[in-house]
Amino acid sequence: MLDQADKIFKAIADPTRREIIHLLVVASTALSITQVTQNFEISRQGITKHIKSLQEAGLVSISEQGREKYCRVMPVKLKVVYDWLSAYEKFWTDKFSNLDDFLDKKYGKT
């Protein structure tokens, strides 16, 4: 069984799902599944499957208004990704700093 972080990484591994997240973030409001579908060359059924994956990962919430379902992005859940990447920030900062020091010693400051 996948933990929450694994569900999030699995959900954002797909480029269509990342684009759906982006679309919802840019819209800054809930969009109907019909509105989301209009932005892709994929069937409504295909978009619905992608949205379901995002919902299971906690990245999107779905609400019903009449006969239409609306999607709202839950970007705070992406903090899991940020936290995971942040762990590597010091590593890369140190590596680039060491490279700068090496180049300065070898070629002098420019």
Secondary structure as a PSIPRED ss2 file (coil, helix, strand):
# PSIPRED VFORMAT (PSIPRED V4.0)

   1 M C   1.000  0.000  0.000
   2 L C   1.000  0.000  0.000
   3 D C   1.000  0.000  0.000
   4 Q H   0.000  1.000  0.000
   5 A H   0.000  1.000  0.000
   6 D H   0.000  1.000  0.000
   7 K H   0.000  1.000  0.000
   8 I H   0.000  1.000  0.000
   9 F H   0.000  1.000  0.000
  10 K H   0.000  1.000  0.000
  11 A H   0.000  1.000  0.000
  12 I H   0.000  1.000  0.000
  13 A C   1.000  0.000  0.000
  14 D C   1.000  0.000  0.000
  15 P H   0.000  1.000  0.000
  16 T H   0.000  1.000  0.000
  17 R H   0.000  1.000  0.000
  18 R H   0.000  1.000  0.000
  19 E H   0.000  1.000  0.000
  20 I H   0.000  1.000  0.000
  21 I H   0.000  1.000  0.000
  22 H H   0.000  1.000  0.000
  23 L H   0.000  1.000  0.000
  24 L H   0.000  1.000  0.000
  25 V H   0.000  1.000  0.000
  26 V H   0.000  1.000  0.000
  27 A H   0.000  1.000  0.000
  28 S C   1.000  0.000  0.000
  29 T C   1.000  0.000  0.000
  30 A C   1.000  0.000  0.000
  31 L E   0.000  0.000  1.000
  32 S E   0.000  0.000  1.000
  33 I H   0.000  1.000  0.000
  34 T H   0.000  1.000  0.000
  35 Q H   0.000  1.000  0.000
  36 V H   0.000  1.000  0.000
  37 T H   0.000  1.000  0.000
  38 Q C   1.000  0.000  0.000
  39 N C   1.000  0.000  0.000
  40 F C   1.000  0.000  0.000
  41 E C   1.000  0.000  0.000
  42 I C   1.000  0.000  0.000
  43 S C   1.000  0.000  0.000
  44 R H   0.000  1.000  0.000
  45 Q H   0.000  1.000  0.000
  46 G H   0.000  1.000  0.000
  47 I H   0.000  1.000  0.000
  48 T H   0.000  1.000  0.000
  49 K H   0.000  1.000  0.000
  50 H H   0.000  1.000  0.000
  51 I H   0.000  1.000  0.000
  52 K H   0.000  1.000  0.000
  53 S H   0.000  1.000  0.000
  54 L H   0.000  1.000  0.000
  55 Q H   0.000  1.000  0.000
  56 E H   0.000  1.000  0.000
  57 A C   1.000  0.000  0.000
  58 G C   1.000  0.000  0.000
  59 L C   1.000  0.000  0.000
  60 V E   0.000  0.000  1.000
  61 S E   0.000  0.000  1.000
  62 I E   0.000  0.000  1.000
  63 S E   0.000  0.000  1.000
  64 E E   0.000  0.000  1.000
  65 Q E   0.000  0.000  1.000
  66 G C   1.000  0.000  0.000
  67 R C   1.000  0.000  0.000
  68 E E   0.000  0.000  1.000
  69 K E   0.000  0.000  1.000
  70 Y E   0.000  0.000  1.000
  71 C E   0.000  0.000  1.000
  72 R E   0.000  0.000  1.000
  73 V E   0.000  0.000  1.000
  74 M C   1.000  0.000  0.000
  75 P H   0.000  1.000  0.000
  76 V H   0.000  1.000  0.000
  77 K H   0.000  1.000  0.000
  78 L H   0.000  1.000  0.000
  79 K H   0.000  1.000  0.000
  80 V H   0.000  1.000  0.000
  81 V H   0.000  1.000  0.000
  82 Y H   0.000  1.000  0.000
  83 D H   0.000  1.000  0.000
  84 W H   0.000  1.000  0.000
  85 L H   0.000  1.000  0.000
  86 S H   0.000  1.000  0.000
  87 A H   0.000  1.000  0.000
  88 Y H   0.000  1.000  0.000
  89 E H   0.000  1.000  0.000
  90 K H   0.000  1.000  0.000
  91 F H   0.000  1.000  0.000
  92 W H   0.000  1.000  0.000
  93 T H   0.000  1.000  0.000
  94 D H   0.000  1.000  0.000
  95 K H   0.000  1.000  0.000
  96 F H   0.000  1.000  0.000
  97 S H   0.000  1.000  0.000
  98 N H   0.000  1.000  0.000
  99 L H   0.000  1.000  0.000
 100 D H   0.000  1.000  0.000
 101 D H   0.000  1.000  0.000
 102 F H   0.000  1.000  0.000
 103 L H   0.000  1.000  0.000
 104 D H   0.000  1.000  0.000
 105 K H   0.000  1.000  0.000
 106 K H   0.000  1.000  0.000
 107 Y H   0.000  1.000  0.000
 108 G C   1.000  0.000  0.000
 109 K C   1.000  0.000  0.000
 110 T C   1.000  0.000  0.000
